[in-house]
Amino acid sequence: MSNGVTARRRVLENLKPTAETHAGLLLQRYLTAHKPKQRDNTQETPEEKLLEQVRALEAPEVYRAAFRRWRQFAEQTPDGRARVHFTVQAVAPIAIGLGDASPLEVGIRLHHTYGMPLLPASALKGLCRRVARLLRHDSKLSDEAIDALFGYSRNTQAAAGAVVFYDAWYDPSSMGGKPFHRDVITVHHPAYYGGGETPPTDFDDPTPVPFLVIKPGARFLCVLDAPTRQWADFAQKMLLWGLENLGVGAKTNAGYGYLKPTAQ
């Protein structure tokens, strides 16, 4: 088995990304080696080289065609429902999916088929519900209204929410079609954070952990469905407020994950 792994890695070393390279596949399968235990800070690690390859990727034509179809879907009006679509733009780096499984320790959420970043519907719905709870705290929204908007599951009763949230797709016409940016988390006291038994000192060796984020300036197309236009507009206002003031994804307290609306 060791010979197979070694042979595979030799092949991977000679593979070069192309215009149609899938970023998710590149991240999951194309790591040539793991960084040594004793790191030489003068050289790039295999993980850093891989992230640099992904950072340079541009949205492939197959994704651009899919996004055009998605925009056509967003502009349609479903029977018996109201639909709103709007574009938001990142004003800070977006770190979403950091906890996803990855050979690089830190993950990123990408479209499974096309390998481009997206804002998951579950994250947008959770953010919108968080805004609704803030309104509830100020006595501006009832628990019944929140249940109707987002659904509930209690004991033996459950109901779907009236508002449907879709994944927000990255707009490949923004940032020149290159949405990725390299960032780094530096663990200053790895022994202390690893177990807590070793106290942190000024003599600890910091451990930089590189990872990918979405560039500021990247735009995303958001789509919501609701029973009436009034409900759809209300959900849109809550979501936009949350994106601007609370942020989405990880590290929002450090300034990541904030977006603002743009002109259609």
C-alpha positions in Angstrom: 0.0 0.0 0.0 2.8 2.4 0.7 4.1 1.9 -2.8 0.7 2.9 -4.2 0.5 6.0 -2.1 4.0 7.0 -3.1 3.3 6.4 -6.8 0.1 8.4 -6.6 1.9 11.3 -5.0 4.6 11.3 -7.7 1.8 11.6 -10.3 0.1 14.4 -8.5 3.3 16.4 -8.4 3.2 16.6 -12.1 -0.4 17.6 -12.5 -1.1 21.3 -13.1 -4.4 23.1 -12.7 -6.3 24.0 -15.9 -9.1 26.4 -16.7 -11.7 23.8 -15.8 -10.0 22.6 -12.5 -12.5 21.9 -9.7 -11.4 23.8 -6.6 -13.0 21.3 -4.2 -11.5 18.3 -5.9 -8.1 20.1 -5.9 -8.3 20.7 -2.2 -9.5 17.2 -1.3 -7.4 15.0 -3.5 -4.3 16.9 -4.8 -2.3 17.4 -1.6 1.1 15.9 -2.5 2.5 15.5 1.0 1.9 16.6 4.6 4.1 19.3 6.2 7.0 17.9 8.2 6.9 17.9 12.0 9.8 20.2 12.2 8.8 23.1 9.9 11.4 25.1 8.0 9.8 28.6 7.9 11.9 29.6 4.9 10.1 27.2 2.6 6.4 26.8 1.6 4.7 23.7 3.0 2.8 21.4 0.6 -0.5 22.8 2.1 0.6 26.4 1.3 1.5 25.5 -2.3 -1.9 23.8 -2.7 -3.8 26.8 -1.4 -1.9 29.1 -3.7 -3.0 26.9 -6.7 -6.6 27.2 -5.6 -6.3 30.9 -5.0 -5.3 31.4 -8.6 -8.3 29.5 -10.0 -10.9 31.3 -12.0 -14.6 30.4 -12.3 -14.7 27.9 -15.2 -17.1 28.3 -18.1 -19.3 25.5 -17.0 -20.0 27.3 -13.8 -20.6 30.6 -15.6 -23.2 28.8 -17.7 -24.8 27.2 -14.6 -24.9 30.6 -12.9 -26.8 32.1 -15.9 -29.3 29.3 -15.6 -29.6 30.0 -11.9 -30.2 33.7 -12.5 -33.0 32.8 -14.9 -34.5 30.6 -12.2 -34.2 33.4 -9.7 -36.1 35.8 -12.0 -39.1 33.4 -12.4 -42.3 33.7 -10.4 -43.5 30.3 -9.0 -47.2 29.6 -9.1 -49.0 30.6 -5.9 -45.8 32.0 -4.3 -43.8 35.2 -4.2 -40.1 35.2 -5.0 -37.5 37.9 -4.3 -33.9 37.8 -5.5 -31.2 40.3 -4.7 -27.4 40.6 -4.8 -25.1 41.1 -1.9 -21.4 42.0 -1.9 -18.8 41.0 0.7 -17.2 44.0 2.5 -14.9 41.7 4.5 -13.4 38.3 4.0 -15.9 35.4 4.3 -14.9 32.3 6.2 -17.6 29.8 5.9 -17.3 26.0 6.3 -14.1 26.2 8.3 -15.2 23.1 10.2 -15.9 21.0 7.1 -13.7 17.9 6.7 -10.5 18.7 4.9 -7.0 17.3 4.7 -5.8 20.9 5.3 -7.2 21.2 8.8 -9.4 24.1 7.9 -12.2 23.7 5.3 -14.3 26.0 3.1 -17.9 25.5 1.8 -18.0 25.1 -2.0 -20.6 24.0 -4.5 -20.3 20.3 -4.8 -20.7 20.2 -8.6 -18.8 23.3 -9.6 -16.3 23.9 -6.9 -17.2 27.6 -6.5 -18.0 29.3 -3.1 -21.6 29.7 -1.9 -23.5 30.9 1.1 -25.5 27.8 2.3 -29.2 28.2 2.6 -29.0 26.7 6.1 -26.6 29.5 7.2 -28.8 32.2 5.7 -31.9 30.8 7.3 -30.1 30.5 10.7 -28.9 34.1 10.4 -32.4 35.3 9.5 -33.9 33.4 12.4 -31.4 35.0 14.7 -32.6 38.5 13.5 -36.1 37.4 14.2 -35.2 36.4 17.7 -33.7 39.8 18.3 -37.0 41.3 17.1 -38.8 39.0 19.5 -36.6 40.2 22.3 -37.7 43.8 21.5 -41.4 42.6 21.4 -41.6 43.4 17.7 -42.3 39.8 16.6 -44.2 37.0 18.3 -43.1 33.4 18.8 -46.0 32.3 16.6 -44.8 34.5 13.8 -41.3 33.1 14.1 -42.7 29.5 14.0 -44.7 30.4 10.9 -41.7 32.0 9.1 -39.1 29.3 9.9 -41.0 26.2 11.0 -40.6 24.3 14.2 -40.2 20.8 15.7 -41.3 20.3 19.2 -42.2 16.9 20.9 -44.6 15.2 18.4 -45.4 18.3 16.4 -43.5 19.8 13.5 -44.2 22.2 10.6 -42.2 23.6 7.7 -41.5 27.3 7.5 -43.4 29.5 5.1 -40.1 31.1 3.8 -37.8 29.0 1.6 -34.1 29.9 1.5 -31.9 28.9 -1.4 -28.1 28.7 -1.5 -26.6 32.1 -2.5 -24.4 31.5 -5.6 -21.2 33.4 -6.2 -21.5 35.8 -9.1 -18.6 35.0 -11.5 -18.6 38.5 -13.0 -17.3 39.8 -9.6 -13.6 39.9 -8.7 -12.6 38.9 -12.2 -14.0 35.4 -11.6 -11.4 34.7 -8.9 -13.2 34.6 -5.5 -10.5 32.9 -3.3 -8.0 34.6 -1.0 -5.3 33.1 1.3 -5.5 33.9 5.0 -3.8 32.6 8.1 -4.7 31.7 11.6 -1.7 31.9 14.0 -1.9 29.7 17.1 0.5 31.4 19.5 0.4 28.8 22.3 -0.2 25.4 20.7 0.7 23.3 23.8 -1.7 25.3 26.0 -4.6 25.2 23.5 -4.0 21.5 22.8 -4.5 20.3 26.4 -4.4 23.2 28.8 -1.8 21.6 31.0 1.1 23.6 29.8 0.8 27.3 30.6 1.3 29.8 27.8 4.6 31.7 27.8 6.4 34.3 25.6 8.8 31.6 24.5 6.2 29.4 22.7 6.7 28.8 19.0 3.7 30.2 17.1 2.1 27.8 14.6 0.6 29.5 11.5 -2.3 27.7 9.9 -3.1 28.9 6.3 -6.6 28.6 5.0 -8.9 30.0 2.2 -11.5 32.7 2.5 -13.7 34.5 0.0 -12.4 37.8 -1.1 -14.0 41.1 -0.2 -15.9 42.4 -3.2 -17.3 39.0 -4.2 -21.0 39.1 -5.0 -23.7 36.5 -4.3 -27.2 36.1 -5.7 -29.7 35.4 -2.9 -33.2 33.9 -3.6 -36.2 33.6 -1.2 -39.7 32.2 -1.7 -42.7 33.0 0.5 -46.5 32.7 0.4 -46.9 36.5 -0.3 -44.8 39.4 -1.5 -45.2 41.0 1.9 -43.7 37.9 3.7 -40.9 37.7 1.1 -40.0 41.4 1.5 -40.0 41.1 5.3 -37.7 38.1 5.2 -35.4 39.9 2.7 -35.2 42.9 5.1 -34.3 40.7 8.0 -31.7 38.8 6.0 -30.0 42.0 4.7 -29.9 43.5 8.2 -28.3 40.3 9.5 -25.7 40.2 6.7 -24.8 43.8 7.3 -24.8 43.8 11.1 -24.2 40.3 12.3 -22.3 38.6 9.5 -22.4 35.0 8.3 -20.0 32.2 8.7 -17.0 32.0 11.2 -14.9 34.7 12.8 -17.6 37.4 12.6 -16.3 38.8 15.9 -12.9 39.4 14.1 -14.6 41.3 11.3 -15.2 38.4 8.8 -18.5 37.6 7.1 -20.1 40.9 6.5 -22.0 41.7 3.3 -24.0 44.7 1.9 -26.8 44.9 -0.7 -25.9 46.1 -4.2 -27.9 47.5 -7.0 -29.6 44.8 -9.1 
